[in-house]
Amino acid sequence: QVQLVESGGGLVQAGGSLSLSCAASGRTFSRYAMGWFRQAPGKEREFVAAIRWSAGSTYYKDSVKGRFTISRDNAKNMVHLQMNSLKPEDTAVYYCVVSAPIEGGSYAYIPRSRFDYRYWGQGTQVTVSS
């Protein structure tokens, strides 16, 4: 059984930085993508960023490109999201996610639909004040 434990998040002023981490356990993740979704009040859950565990390829939501960086620590089975230049519109609950196994295709392929992600963390609140 895959378990995801998130840490980080909190309250920060606009322009500030926060870092999220997610520790994953329960299997070997070489065929998977891991990443982050977020959900703001009254809005649908949306893709933020993800990384292919084996290849290290990444993909970001357009509005966070250049501000957020996703990375992984293979030895510790952890994924991190460094968030810089935060904006009030980044305020949301952030969820760590693991995809279903990805078979074949390009190593650069990153699933972006919520339905492609099988495992979800409990979520951690990020609040950016203006």
C-alpha positions in Angstrom: 0.0 0.0 0.0 1.4 3.4 -1.0 1.6 5.9 1.7 2.3 9.6 1.2 3.3 11.9 4.1 3.5 15.6 3.3 5.3 18.3 5.2 5.9 22.0 4.8 3.3 24.6 3.8 2.1 27.4 6.1 1.6 31.1 5.8 3.8 33.5 3.9 3.6 37.0 2.5 3.4 37.6 -1.2 6.8 37.3 -2.8 8.0 34.9 -0.2 9.0 31.2 -0.5 7.8 27.9 0.9 9.0 24.4 0.4 6.8 21.3 0.4 8.1 17.7 0.8 6.4 14.3 0.4 7.8 11.0 1.7 6.5 8.0 -0.3 6.6 4.4 0.8 5.1 1.1 -0.2 6.7 0.3 -3.5 9.4 1.0 -5.9 8.5 4.1 -7.9 10.6 3.8 -11.0 7.6 3.4 -13.4 5.7 6.2 -11.8 5.3 10.0 -11.8 5.0 11.9 -8.6 3.9 15.5 -8.1 1.5 18.0 -6.7 -2.0 19.1 -7.2 -3.8 22.0 -5.4 -7.3 23.0 -4.6 -8.3 26.5 -3.7 -11.7 27.2 -2.0 -14.5 27.0 -4.5 -12.3 25.8 -7.3 -11.5 22.5 -8.9 -8.4 20.5 -8.0 -5.7 21.4 -10.5 -2.3 20.0 -11.6 0.7 22.0 -10.4 3.9 20.0 -11.2 5.1 16.5 -11.6 8.3 14.5 -12.2 9.0 11.1 -13.7 10.7 9.1 -11.0 13.2 7.3 -13.3 14.0 9.9 -16.0 13.6 13.0 -13.9 11.6 14.8 -16.6 9.3 17.5 -15.3 6.2 19.4 -16.2 4.7 22.5 -14.7 1.4 24.3 -14.8 2.0 27.5 -16.9 1.3 29.9 -14.0 4.0 28.4 -11.8 6.7 28.0 -14.4 9.9 29.9 -13.3 8.6 30.2 -9.8 8.2 26.5 -8.6 10.7 23.7 -8.9 10.0 20.1 -8.4 12.7 17.6 -7.5 13.1 14.1 -6.2 15.4 12.3 -3.8 15.7 8.8 -5.0 17.5 7.5 -2.0 14.9 8.8 0.4 11.8 8.3 -1.8 10.9 11.9 -1.5 9.7 14.6 -3.8 10.0 18.3 -3.0 8.3 21.4 -4.3 10.2 24.6 -3.9 7.9 27.6 -4.3 9.3 31.0 -4.8 7.8 34.4 -5.6 4.5 33.2 -4.2 1.3 35.0 -5.1 -2.1 35.2 -3.2 -3.5 33.1 -6.0 -1.2 30.2 -5.0 -3.2 29.9 -1.8 -4.7 26.4 -1.7 -4.4 22.9 -0.2 -1.6 21.1 -1.9 -1.7 17.4 -2.4 1.2 15.1 -3.0 0.3 12.5 -5.7 1.6 9.3 -7.3 0.4 8.2 -10.7 -0.7 4.8 -11.9 2.3 2.9 -13.4 3.3 4.4 -16.7 4.0 1.8 -19.4 5.9 2.5 -22.6 5.9 5.8 -24.4 8.3 8.7 -24.0 10.2 9.1 -20.7 9.3 12.8 -21.0 5.6 12.1 -20.7 4.0 13.5 -17.6 0.4 12.7 -16.9 -1.6 15.9 -15.9 -5.1 14.7 -15.3 -6.2 14.0 -11.8 -7.6 10.7 -13.1 -4.1 9.6 -13.9 -3.0 9.8 -10.3 -3.9 6.8 -8.2 -2.5 7.8 -4.8 -3.1 11.1 -2.9 -1.7 12.5 0.3 -3.8 14.2 3.0 -3.0 17.7 1.8 -1.1 20.6 3.3 -2.3 24.2 3.4 -0.4 27.0 1.7 -1.6 30.5 2.4 -0.1 33.6 0.7 -1.2 36.9 2.1 -1.2 40.1 0.0 
